[in-house]
Every structure is written in structure tokens, then in C-alpha cells.
Amino acid sequence: MTKQRFTVPSSKAMRAFQRLNPEFDLLSFDFHDHGAVRALRWQGTDPEKGLAGLMAMQRVMRLTGSEETSRALLAVGIHSAHQIGAVSE
């Protein structure tokens, strides 16, 4: 089984995304609301990659509460509570 990797949107891409979607709040956004997802503006960014990265970032940020820690976890391929729990002590 191949390990799925998520691309964390770069700061530059995130700044552009935020400019295009000023009301977007990562921690409260409902990615299961198809209408809300369709309404997001992705100019200059690949929507599929951007969406996957934002969803992964949301999951990890809800666990850590820290953007820096979340980015570090995602960078090493940890993108869920299950993966964090599976890390042996």
C-alpha cells in the first residue's frame, strides 16, 4: 500500500488563496458542503491539490492548534489523529 502524501499549500499560495477567499476560515470550513467548496476561488492554484492540502491541514490543526506544528507533521507525512496515535513511544 502506498503512503498518501499531502502537499501543504505554500505560504505564497495560501496568501493568494486567502486574498481570493477573505471569508475562508480553515478551522471552521465544512469541506463536506459541496456548494461551499464549489464557491472557493482557486485562481493560479490547482484546486484538487489545494483542496487536499487544506483538508489535511485542517485535520492536523484541529489536533495541534498550531500552524507551525501542523506543517511539521504534514511535512513528514503525518496527516491524521490515527497516524499520531500509531507512533510508538
VOGUKOL-941602 format. One record per residue (C-alpha): residue in one letter; chain; x negated, y negated, z negated. Coordinates in steps of 0.001 Angstrom, whole numbers. Layout:
BEGIN
<"A" "A" <X Y Z>>
...
***
This chain:
BEGIN
<"M" "A" <0 0 0>>
<"T" "A" <-1411 -3387 984>>
<"K" "A" <-1538 -6100 -1625>>
<"Q" "A" <585 -9046 -531>>
<"R" "A" <-1294 -12335 -643>>
<"F" "A" <451 -15647 -1051>>
<"T" "A" <-1013 -18855 241>>
<"V" "A" <-769 -21644 -2268>>
<"P" "A" <37 -24816 -359>>
<"S" "A" <-2965 -27107 -336>>
<"S" "A" <-2723 -30374 -2193>>
<"K" "A" <-2621 -32217 1128>>
<"A" "A" <219 -30019 2400>>
<"M" "A" <2056 -30377 -926>>
<"R" "A" <1747 -34159 -841>>
<"A" "A" <3166 -34203 2686>>
<"F" "A" <5960 -31823 1683>>
<"Q" "A" <6820 -33999 -1348>>
<"R" "A" <6903 -37138 817>>
<"L" "A" <9356 -35415 3169>>
<"N" "A" <11409 -33946 297>>
<"P" "A" <11260 -36526 -2511>>
<"E" "A" <14123 -34914 -4477>>
<"F" "A" <12472 -31468 -4490>>
<"D" "A" <11684 -30119 -7964>>
<"L" "A" <9705 -26877 -7846>>
<"L" "A" <10719 -25580 -11258>>
<"S" "A" <14463 -26027 -10740>>
<"F" "A" <14829 -25438 -6990>>
<"D" "A" <17072 -22474 -6099>>
<"F" "A" <15327 -20598 -3292>>
<"H" "A" <18374 -18305 -3040>>
<"D" "A" <20552 -21253 -1953>>
<"H" "A" <20208 -20845 1810>>
<"G" "A" <21726 -24255 2511>>
<"A" "A" <19219 -25975 232>>
<"V" "A" <16339 -24056 1808>>
<"R" "A" <17505 -24965 5326>>
<"A" "A" <17682 -28624 4290>>
<"L" "A" <13982 -28722 3349>>
<"R" "A" <11817 -30644 5784>>
<"W" "A" <8578 -28958 6885>>
<"Q" "A" <7057 -31361 9416>>
<"G" "A" <3471 -30276 10085>>
<"T" "A" <3712 -27201 7854>>
<"D" "A" <4593 -23601 8718>>
<"P" "A" <7965 -23102 6960>>
<"E" "A" <7521 -19358 6372>>
<"K" "A" <4087 -19703 4786>>
<"G" "A" <5090 -22820 2907>>
<"L" "A" <8227 -21207 1529>>
<"A" "A" <6389 -18048 411>>
<"G" "A" <3717 -20158 -1284>>
<"L" "A" <6259 -22366 -3049>>
<"M" "A" <8244 -19362 -4271>>
<"A" "A" <5101 -17720 -5659>>
<"M" "A" <4015 -20980 -7265>>
<"Q" "A" <7460 -21390 -8856>>
<"R" "A" <7368 -17877 -10345>>
<"V" "A" <3934 -18354 -11868>>
<"M" "A" <4518 -21938 -13025>>
<"R" "A" <7631 -20802 -14876>>
<"L" "A" <5384 -18378 -16758>>
<"T" "A" <2389 -20604 -17411>>
<"G" "A" <3804 -24128 -17446>>
<"S" "A" <548 -25294 -15891>>
<"E" "A" <-147 -26084 -12248>>
<"E" "A" <-3879 -25524 -12727>>
<"T" "A" <-3416 -22115 -14364>>
<"S" "A" <-818 -21150 -11767>>
<"R" "A" <-3138 -21996 -8891>>
<"A" "A" <-5943 -19999 -10523>>
<"L" "A" <-3712 -16930 -10952>>
<"L" "A" <-2403 -17169 -7388>>
<"A" "A" <-5937 -17559 -6056>>
<"V" "A" <-6841 -14130 -7471>>
<"G" "A" <-3645 -12551 -6184>>
<"I" "A" <-1520 -12619 -9337>>
<"H" "A" <1939 -13900 -8444>>
<"S" "A" <4378 -12295 -10878>>
<"A" "A" <5019 -11560 -14545>>
<"H" "A" <4761 -7865 -13733>>
<"Q" "A" <1212 -8296 -12454>>
<"I" "A" <216 -10298 -15509>>
<"G" "A" <1670 -7622 -17788>>
<"A" "A" <-126 -4895 -15857>>
<"V" "A" <-3567 -6402 -16510>>
<"S" "A" <-5250 -4216 -19123>>
<"E" "A" <-6768 -5847 -22158>>
***
